[in-house]
Amino acid sequence: DAMVIQNPRYQVTQFGKPVTLSCSQTLNHNVMYWYQQKSSQAPKLLFHYYDKDFNNEADTPDNFQSRRPNTSFCFLDIRSPGLGDAAMYLCATSKAAGFEQYFGPGTRLTVT
Amino acid sequence: GESVGLHLPTLSVQEGDNSIINCAYSNSASDYFIWYKQESGKGPQFIIDIRSNMDKRQGQRVTVLLNKTVKHLSLQIAATQPGDSAVYFCADDTGRRALTFGSGTRLQVQP
């Protein structure tokens, strides 16, 4: 089945130690998104790629970076995780603006 | 800033009753709206969507109503089941390729 896959599902990292979360999709969608979701809150958009065009949200910290080497894969890099970065990170895809976004299962990040 | 928000943080209903979850949005440029269901530890799951040229759309046991005059969106779930227990988010798209999510409503279905 076509889907959005996130690895790993659970990630533990140390304070200040760089970490990379990955997302892949088999939907061949043009747009890939990264959201941060903290407990009992709505997903918050960090950035998205429309094809190779990177779009950063104004309030996304510089500590968060993203890479999209090809249509299928997108990575979230957290350069120096702080305790406040512990959250669920959700990847989503859509074929274009104004269409449904398909979400992956998320990666829960713990910072120790 | 402009945002999408929900009126009720928690809604408790009896199994078999109908549920109504409400959402207010503030961006008059919003032209596409989605309802998502999110179960604990999972990613949001698409339920139903509606575009601004419609005021009602029906799916299987779900109906979305859009009132553009008062910028209000609602999700109706018929014959609510225990499996419907989850957090429900509305989200809107202003055409900038990004969704703005509301704060979420937790639906609790009592047996």
Interface residues (C-beta under 8 A of the other chain):
Chain A: V4 V31 Y33 S40 Q41 A42 P43 K44 L45 H48 Y50 N55 E57 L90 A92 S94 A96 A97 G98 F99 E100 Q101 Y102 F103 G104 P105 G106 R108
Chain B: D31 Y32 I34 Y36 G41 K42 G43 P44 Q45 F46 D49 R51 F89 D93 G95 R96 R97 A98 L99 T100 F101 G102 S103 G104
